[in-house]
């Protein structure tokens, strides 16, 4: 079925909600890109306030032009000037992060005082000084408290002066009661809308920033630990587990390969491997502890107790080995892994106050590390207690007795695959 000429262009050019949101995002972000994220958030709020003032002032101007063009000529001129200065706010960010805010305060405070002088205090234009009680802290942040308090104080003084200096009989323009009532309602609605919109948008940005922080923390700490830190930030995190499992993985041949590939390709392949291991760890329901160079450490049964912790870790170990073989084949490189498992009691907790991490300690952790160092490339080595616990679920091959540093002579086994 053929389309009428121009139909596609019309559909393509039609404004949809995603397009509108994209335009709004560009307008709100205008002039903010050269600043750090925290400052960008404040400048976006400032831009939002400026745009709201422009919209409200345009509405006022249309109302005045339509109904009171001659009498309200000076007021219309003030409105046009205010629109002009508010439109300059996003451009002012290029000079300094507070330049736009100070420009907006200067233009708005003078315009409101002039409105009060022309229309009288019963018109309620001075109500908009109350916006200056909330906006400075949202826009300037708490680092410039003195400047923010000064803006609030100046706004309060100007509001009181406008109220006492410009009663109805002192107004430059003689306005009837109906018009005064309409102006007061408009001023009250605009003031409420500006305060509500600025605070709402500020809280929206703050919640978005908080969500980003929590997402980042989830990449560093287990969700249960984050919840405990939020609940009791000064309480040390240190737990003892009677039964948990630990895995150590080290890439074999990666150091030699890195010397051949150079830093860029080395980091690319290592990132691909670790990303795949992270994905497999999440699928298996185990906890990644950390990476150290080309080594990977994970645990199961922490921070929440899990009766199937060893089964899950064994599944993850087999998935890890298969994933590394896939990445190695796809990149045409010779990389293999030595993997060691151990199970038993251990301790876990938060280490440090700066760049802190969730870590684990104990003989079980040390034994898992020893299993990895005694393991030939391409294999998964486990002590006898792990083999006994998993023999009904997985296939093993005897690896013989090995002298394990710190533990003496131990019978060890290779985890070969899933049981038949």
N, C-alpha and C positions, 0 to 999 in steps of 0.2 A: 504494500500500500504506500503510495507516494505522499510526501508531506508538502504542505503549502510552502512556497518560498518564504524564507525568513523565520519559519517556525522554530528551527533549531537554535538560531541566534537569539530569538526572543526567550526561549526556555533557558538557554545558557545565561542570558543576561538578567534573568529574573532574580530579585532579591529573596534569598531564603534565610531561615534563621541562622544556620552556620555561617553564611556570608555576613550577616548583620553582626554576629558575635565577633567575627574576624576583624571587621571594620572597627567595632568598639574597642577591641583589644589593641589595635594599632593606635587609636586615639589616646587611650589610657596610658600606653607605653611611650608616647611621643616624648622625646627629650630625656628619657631615663636610662638609656642603654649603657652609658659610660660609668654608671655608679654600681656599687656593690648591691647584692640582693636586698638587704635590709633597707638601704636608702631608696632603692627602686620602689619598694612597696609604699613608702611614705610619699614619694613623688607621684605615684599612680593615684593615691588618695587625693593629693593636691590637684592633679589634673581633673579628677572626677568632680571635685568641689567647683573648680573653675568652669567646667562645662555645665554643671547644674545652674550656676549663677548666670551664665550666658543664656541658657534656655529660659530661666525665670524672667530675666531682664527683657528678653525679646517679647515674651508674653505681655509684660507690663507695657512695653513700647507700643505693641500693636493695639492694646486696649486704649492707651492714651491718644494715639494717632486717630483711631476710629471714632472716638467719642469727644475728645477734648483737645483737638489739634492746636488751636490758637492759644487757649489758656495754659495748656501744658507744654508749650514749646520749650521752655527752659528744662523741664523735667525730662522731656524726650531727649534733649541734648545730653543731659547727664547720663541717661540710660545708654545712649550710643557710645559715650566715652567709656562707661563701665564695661560694655561688651568688648570694646577694643582692648582695654587693659587686661581683661580676663582671658582674651584670646592669646595674649602675649605670654601668659604664664608658662605653657610648655616650652616655649623658646627660651625663656629666662633660665631654665635649668642648665643650659649650656654654660652659663657664667658661674653659677654656684648653686649648691643644693638648696639653699634657703632663699635664693634670689626670687624665684617664682612665688613663694609664700609671702615674702615681704611686699612684693609688687601687688599681690592680690589684697593683702590687708590694707595697704596704703590706699589703693583705688576704692575698695569697698567701704572703708571707714569714712573717707571724704565724701563719697557719693551718698551714703546714708545720712550723714549730717546735713548735706545740701538738700536731700529730699525732705528731711524734717523741717528745715528752714522754709522751704517753699510750700509744703502741704500742711505743716503743723503736726504736733505730736499725736493728736487723735487719729491721724492716718496710720499710725503704728509702724512706720518704716524703721524706727529705731529698735524695734523688736529683733531685727536681724543682727544686732550687735551680740545677741546671745549665742549666735553661731561661733563668735570669737571666743566663747568660753570653753568650747569643746575642740574645735578644729585645730588650734595651735599645738596641742599635745599630740593629736593624731598625726599631724603633718610634720612637725618639727622633732617629735620624739622626746624622750626624757633626758637626752644629753644636753639639750638647750633649754633647761627648765627656766632659767632667768629670762630668756627672750620670750618664751611661751607665757610666763606669768605677766610679763610686761604688756604683751598684746592683750591678754585677758583684762588687765587693769585699765588699759587705755580704752578698750571697748566698753567697760562698765562706766567709766567717767563720761565718755561721749554719749552713752545712752541716757544717763542722768541729766547731763547738760541739755540734750535734745528735748527731754521731757519737760524740764523746768523753763527753758529759754523760749520754747516755741509752742505755747498754748495756741488754741485755735485763733484767737484774735490777733496773735502776733505773726501768723503765717503770711508769707508774701502773696500766695494765691488764695483767693476766697473760694472755698470748696463747700458744696452743700452736704447735708447730712447723709444722703444716700450714697454719694460718691465716697465720703469719708468711711462709711461702714464697709463699702466694697473694698476700699484700699486696705483697711485694717484686716479684713478677712484674708485678702491676698497675702498680706505681710505675715500673718500668723501661719497660714498654710505653707508659705515659702520657707519660713524659719524652721518650722517643724520638719518639713521635707528635707531641707539641707542638713539639719542635725542628724536626722534618722538615716539618711542616705550615706553621709560621711562615716558615721559610726558603724553602720551595717557593712559598708564596703571595707572599712578598716578591720573589722572582726573577721570578715570573709578572708582577707589576705592573711591575717594572723593565723586563722585555722588552717589555711593552705600551707603556710610555713611550718606550723606544728606538725601537720601530716607528713611533710617532707622530712622533718627531723626524725619523726617516729619511723618512717620508712628507712632512713639511713641507719637508725639504731637497730632495726630488725636485721640489717645486714651485718651488724657487729655482735649483737647479743641475742640470746633466746628471748622469745616473747614473754615467758614467765618471769624472767629476770628483769626485763624492762618494767613489767607491772609492779614487781617488788620494789624496784628503785623509785618508781613514781610514788608508791604508797609510803615508803620509808627511806627517803634519800640518804639519811645519815646512818642507817643501819648497815653494818658490814654484811656482805653476801658470802657465806661460807657454809657448805653443806657436806654431810657425810652420806655416802650411798653404800649400802651393804652389798649390792650387786648391780653392776653396770658393765658395759663392754667398750673397748677402745680399739681403734684402728689407726695404724701408721702406714703411709704409702710414700715411697720414694721412687722417682723416675730414674730408670737405669739408662745410661748412655746419653743423658741430656746435657751433661757438662761438656762432653766432647762435641756433641752436635752444636751447642751454643757457640763454640769457638769457630765452627765452620759457617754458621748461618749469619752471625752478626746480631747486634742488639734488637733491631726492628723485627726480623723474622722470628727470633727467639721468643720475644715477648708475645708476638702474635700466636705462635703455636702453644706457648705455655698458658696464655689466656684462654685459648680454645679448649685446652685440656681441663683447666680448673673450672671453667664454666660448665663443661659437661659433667664433671664430678659433682659440682654443686647441684646440678639438675637431678642427677641420680641419687644424691643424698636426700634431697627433698622428697623424691618419689618413694624412697625406702623408709622415710620417716625417722631418719637419724639426724644428729646435730653436728654440723661442721664446727670444729673448734678453731682451727687456724691453718694457714699455709706459711711455710718457711722456705723461701726459695722454690725448689722443685719438689718439696715434701708437702704432704697433705695429711691432716690429722682430723679424725672424726670420732664421735662417741655415740652410744645408744643407752637409753635408760636414764638419761639426765636431760634437762633439769627435772623432768617428771618421771617417776618410777614407771617401768614398763616390763611386765613379765616376759615379753617376747623380745627383749632388747638384743640378745645374742643372735637369734634367728634373723632379725632385721639387719644387723650389722654384717652377718655372713652373706645375706642377699646383696647388700650394698657392695661388699668386697668383690663378689663375682661380677656385678654390674660395672664396677670401676675398672676391673681388668679388661672387660670386653670393650668399654668405652675408649680406653687408651689405645687398644689395638685398632679401633675404627679411626680414631684421629690420626694415628701413626700411618695407617694405610692411605687415608685421604690426602695427607701431606707428603707422602712418599718419603718418610723418614723412619729410622730405626730406633724406636723408643719402646721400652717395656717398663714394667713396674714390679717392684718388690713390695709385698703387702704383708703386714704382721697383725694378728689379732690376739687379744687377751681379754679375759673376763674375770671379774671379782670386785672387791671393795675398792672405792676410791673417794677422793675429796674433790670438790669443785667450788669455785667462787670467783669473785672479781679481784683482779690484780691492779694496783695503782690507782691514781687519781687523774692523771693526764694520759691520753691515748690508752685508756684502760682496756682490758680484755677479759673475757670469761675463759678461765683455764681450769685444767684438771691435774691432780697429783696423786702419787701413791705407787705402790709396787705393781699394781695392775697396769698403770700407764707405762712404767719402766719396762715391764715384761713385754708389752705390745711393741715398744720401740726396739727391744732386743730381738723379738721375732722378725721384725722387718730387716734389721741389719744382718741377721743370719740366713735370710731367705734368698735363694737364687732368683735372678730376674725372670719375670713371667709367672711367678708362683705366689701362693698365699700360705704362709706358715702360721701354724697355731700350736699352742701347748696341749698337753694331753687332756686337761680338764675341759677344754673347748671341744675337742674331738668327741669326748664321751657325751657331752651335753647335746651335740648336734648330729650324732651318728645316725639317728633315725630319719633325719631330714635331708642330710647332705652326703655326698660321696667324698671319701678321704683316701689318701695314700700315705703310707708310713714314710717319714723323712728321717727316721733314726734318732739316736740319742745325740744331743748337741750340748757342748759346754757353753752355757749362757752366763755372761758376765753378771755377777751379783746374785745369781740364782743357782749356780752349779750345773750339774749334769741333768738334762731334762729330755724326756721322750717328746718328739715333735711330729707333726703331721702336716701334709699338704691338703688344703681344701681344694678339691678338684672340680666339683660341680654340685648341682642339685641331685637329691636322691631319686632313684628310679621308682 
